[in-house]
Amino acid sequence: MDSRRRKKASTQRKLQQLRSVTNSSAVNKASIIVDATRYIEELKQKVDGLNSELGPAESSISQDDLPMVTVETLERGFLINVFSERNCPGMLVAILDAFEELGLDVLDARVSCEDTFQLEAVGGESQENESIDAQVVKQAVMQAIQNMD
């Protein structure tokens, strides 16, 4: 009985938060959710509008703006450094996806994504992976960055 009451109070609190965030004047649960759905759609349209204003040149990296990538071979893996004058959304995810495709495990990493993008990572080869060299790692990281869209 008590847990049901706590769950109901928690749901009510969350609905009130949702109502507040979406500036809804609705009273019942279904109306609050409908208002929230409309609000989310409005936000999506605003994001799409802003993205179209930026244009494709602003949202992706041109050939001239490619980051500097260095890869050094360590005893058991690689030291990968990536530096870009400007941060681009999704760059870290693209690089980590490239590591995964190569079968590299990230053993240690430091990342800064404020105005510039800096990544220093130590990647170790997984046991079931055949040996790869530093040039392959560098090419994979560069390709991942170029393919970001």
Phi, psi and chi 1 to 4 in degrees:
 res  aa     phi    psi   chi1   chi2   chi3   chi4
   1 MET       -  -46.8 -148.9   54.0  167.6      -
   2 ASP   -66.5  -39.1 -165.7   38.1      -      -
   3 SER   -67.0  -34.8   66.3      -      -      -
   4 ARG   -64.6  -40.3 -171.1 -178.1  -58.3  168.8
   5 ARG   -66.0  -41.6 -152.9  173.7  -65.5  131.5
   6 ARG   -64.8  -41.1  -82.5 -170.6  -56.2 -131.5
   7 LYS   -63.8  -42.4 -169.9  173.3 -178.4  178.8
   8 LYS   -65.4  -41.3 -174.3  174.3 -178.6  177.0
   9 ALA   -64.0  -40.7      -      -      -      -
  10 SER   -63.7  -42.7  174.5      -      -      -
  11 THR   -63.2  -43.1  -57.8      -      -      -
  12 GLN   -62.6  -42.1  -72.8  -61.5  -35.9      -
  13 ARG   -61.5  -44.5 -141.2  175.5   17.4 -100.2
  14 LYS   -66.5  -38.6  -69.7  175.1 -176.7  173.6
  15 LEU   -63.9  -39.7  -82.3  171.5      -      -
  16 GLN   -65.5  -38.2  -70.5  -55.0  -41.9      -
  17 GLN   -63.4  -45.1  -73.1  175.6  -25.9      -
  18 LEU   -61.3  -43.6 -174.6   58.9      -      -
  19 ARG   -61.1  -41.8 -177.3  176.5  175.1 -141.1
  20 SER   -66.9  -45.8  172.8      -      -      -
  21 VAL   -63.6  -38.2  167.8      -      -      -
  22 THR   -92.1    4.1   60.1      -      -      -
  23 ASN    54.6   39.7  -64.2  -39.6      -      -
  24 SER   -85.6  143.3  173.1      -      -      -
  25 SER  -105.0    7.3   59.2      -      -      -
  26 ALA   -66.6  155.1      -      -      -      -
  27 VAL  -109.1  -41.9  179.1      -      -      -
  28 ASN   -91.3  162.0   66.5   23.5      -      -
  29 LYS   -57.6  -47.2 -173.6 -175.8  -18.4 -178.4
  30 ALA   -62.1  -42.6      -      -      -      -
  31 SER   -67.1  -37.5  -62.8      -      -      -
  32 ILE   -63.1  -43.1  -66.6  170.9      -      -
  33 ILE   -67.0  -40.0  -67.1  171.4      -      -
  34 VAL   -62.4  -44.8  167.2      -      -      -
  35 ASP   -61.8  -40.4  -73.5  -10.7      -      -
  36 ALA   -64.4  -39.5      -      -      -      -
  37 THR   -63.0  -43.6  -56.4      -      -      -
  38 ARG   -61.9  -42.9  -74.6 -174.7 -169.7  131.2
  39 TYR   -61.0  -43.3 -178.2   73.4      -      -
  40 ILE   -62.7  -42.0  -69.3  168.8      -      -
  41 GLU   -61.9  -41.6  -71.8  -58.7  -41.2      -
  42 GLU   -61.0  -42.9  -72.1  173.7   22.3      -
  43 LEU   -63.6  -40.6  -70.4  175.9      -      -
  44 LYS   -60.7  -42.2  -75.8 -179.1 -178.0  177.9
  45 GLN   -64.4  -40.1  -71.1  174.5   -5.6      -
  46 LYS   -63.1  -43.4  -73.5 -179.8 -177.7  177.8
  47 VAL   -62.0  -45.8  167.6      -      -      -
  48 ASP   -60.4  -41.8  -70.7  -16.6      -      -
  49 GLY   -62.6  -44.2      -      -      -      -
  50 LEU   -65.5  -40.4  -69.8  171.1      -      -
  51 ASN   -63.4  -39.0  -77.5  -22.7      -      -
  52 SER   -70.3  -31.4   66.2      -      -      -
  53 GLU   -66.4  -38.3  -75.7  178.1   26.2      -
  54 LEU   -65.6  -38.3  -76.2  175.2      -      -
  55 GLY    81.2  164.7      -      -      -      -
  56 PRO   -66.3  -27.4   18.2  -25.6      -      -
  57 ALA   -67.4  -31.3      -      -      -      -
  58 GLU   -82.5  -28.9  -68.1  -69.1  -37.3      -
  59 SER   -91.8  -13.2   60.3      -      -      -
  60 SER  -124.9  171.2   62.6      -      -      -
  61 ILE   -95.3  127.9  -63.8  176.7      -      -
  62 SER   -82.6  168.4   69.6      -      -      -
  63 GLN   -59.2  -35.0  -68.1  -73.2   28.1      -
  64 ASP   -71.9  -24.1  -61.9  -25.9      -      -
  65 ASP   -98.0   13.8  -66.7  -26.0      -      -
  66 LEU   -61.2  139.8  -77.4  177.4      -      -
  67 PRO   -72.3  162.7   19.8  -25.2      -      -
  68 MET   -84.0  126.9 -178.4  178.7   71.0      -
  69 VAL  -123.6  125.6  177.1      -      -      -
  70 THR  -125.7  142.7   60.3      -      -      -
  71 VAL  -133.4  123.9  178.7      -      -      -
  72 GLU  -112.8  140.8  -62.8  175.1   34.4      -
  73 THR   -83.4  128.2  -55.8      -      -      -
  74 LEU  -104.4  178.4  -57.1  174.7      -      -
  75 GLU   -57.6  -43.6 -175.4  177.4  -34.7      -
  76 ARG  -133.1   64.0  -58.8 -171.6   81.5  149.2
  77 GLY   138.9 -147.7      -      -      -      -
  78 PHE  -142.6  151.7  -57.3   95.8      -      -
  79 LEU  -106.4  115.7  173.5   63.9      -      -
  80 ILE  -111.8  125.6  -58.6  114.2      -      -
  81 ASN  -120.0  131.2  -73.5  -70.9      -      -
  82 VAL  -129.9  129.3  179.8      -      -      -
  83 PHE  -134.1  132.2  176.1   79.1      -      -
  84 SER  -133.6  140.3  176.8      -      -      -
  85 GLU   -62.7  -25.9  -72.6  -66.6  -32.3      -
  86 ARG  -134.6  147.2   65.8 -174.3 -173.3   99.1
  87 ASN   -81.0  140.6 -175.8   21.2      -      -
  88 CYS  -127.1  125.6 -173.9      -      -      -
  89 PRO   -54.8  133.5  -22.8   32.0      -      -
  90 GLY    93.1   -5.8      -      -      -      -
  91 MET   -63.7  -45.2 -171.1 -179.2  -59.5      -
  92 LEU   -61.5  -43.8  178.8   59.6      -      -
  93 VAL   -62.5  -43.0  173.7      -      -      -
  94 ALA   -62.0  -41.7      -      -      -      -
  95 ILE   -66.7  -43.9  -66.8  168.8      -      -
  96 LEU   -65.0  -35.3  -67.1  176.0      -      -
  97 ASP   -62.7  -39.4  -75.0  -15.6      -      -
  98 ALA   -63.8  -41.9      -      -      -      -
  99 PHE   -58.6  -45.0  -71.5  176.8      -      -
 100 GLU   -62.6  -43.5 -171.1  174.9  -37.4      -
 101 GLU   -63.0  -32.3  -71.9  175.4   17.5      -
 102 LEU   -80.2  -12.4  -69.8  171.5      -      -
 103 GLY    81.4   24.7      -      -      -      -
 104 LEU   -91.5  132.2  -71.2  178.7      -      -
 105 ASP   -94.8  131.7  -63.4  -36.1      -      -
 106 VAL   -78.7  113.7  177.6      -      -      -
 107 LEU   -91.2  -31.3  -54.7  174.9      -      -
 108 ASP  -157.7  143.9 -173.5   31.3      -      -
 109 ALA  -155.1  146.5      -      -      -      -
 110 ARG  -129.8  129.7  -77.2 -173.1  -70.7  -82.0
 111 VAL  -133.1  139.6 -179.9      -      -      -
 112 SER  -130.9  125.9  174.1      -      -      -
 113 CYS  -127.2   30.5  -57.4      -      -      -
 114 GLU   -70.2 -102.0  -76.4  -65.8  -42.0      -
 115 ASP   -87.2  -40.1  -63.6  -36.3      -      -
 116 THR  -103.4  171.3   61.4      -      -      -
 117 PHE  -118.2  125.9  177.8   88.1      -      -
 118 GLN  -134.6  131.9  -65.8  176.9  -56.8      -
 119 LEU  -135.4  130.2  166.4   70.5      -      -
 120 GLU  -127.1  116.2  179.4  179.9   86.7      -
 121 ALA  -133.4  145.4      -      -      -      -
 122 VAL  -106.6  117.8  175.8      -      -      -
 123 GLY  -111.1  129.8      -      -      -      -
 124 GLY  -109.2  141.6      -      -      -      -
 125 GLU   -74.3  136.8  -64.7  179.7   69.4      -
 126 SER   -73.8  157.5   58.5      -      -      -
 127 GLN   -62.6  -38.2  -55.1  -59.8   19.8      -
 128 GLU   -80.8    0.8   67.1  -91.0   -6.2      -
 129 ASN   -92.7  140.2 -152.8   21.8      -      -
 130 GLU   -73.7  158.0   59.6 -175.0   58.8      -
 131 SER   -63.6  135.2 -173.7      -      -      -
 132 ILE  -123.1  156.7   54.4  176.2      -      -
 133 ASP  -108.0  171.3   67.9   -4.0      -      -
 134 ALA   -60.3  -36.3      -      -      -      -
 135 GLN   -65.0  -38.1 -171.4   60.9   32.0      -
 136 VAL   -64.4  -41.8  170.8      -      -      -
 137 VAL   -63.5  -45.7  174.1      -      -      -
 138 LYS   -61.1  -46.5 -178.5  175.9 -179.4  175.8
 139 GLN   -61.9  -39.9  -72.7  174.7  -16.2      -
 140 ALA   -65.5  -41.5      -      -      -      -
 141 VAL   -66.0  -46.0  170.2      -      -      -
 142 MET   -61.2  -42.0  -67.6  -66.1  -70.0      -
 143 GLN   -65.0  -40.2 -171.4   67.1   44.1      -
 144 ALA   -62.5  -40.6      -      -      -      -
 145 ILE   -68.0  -42.1  -67.1  168.1      -      -
 146 GLN   -66.6  -31.4  -72.3  174.5  -10.4      -
 147 ASN   -85.0    0.6  -69.8  -18.1      -      -
 148 MET   -66.3  127.6  -75.2 -175.3  -12.1      -
 149 ASP  -149.2      -  -74.8  -28.1      -      -
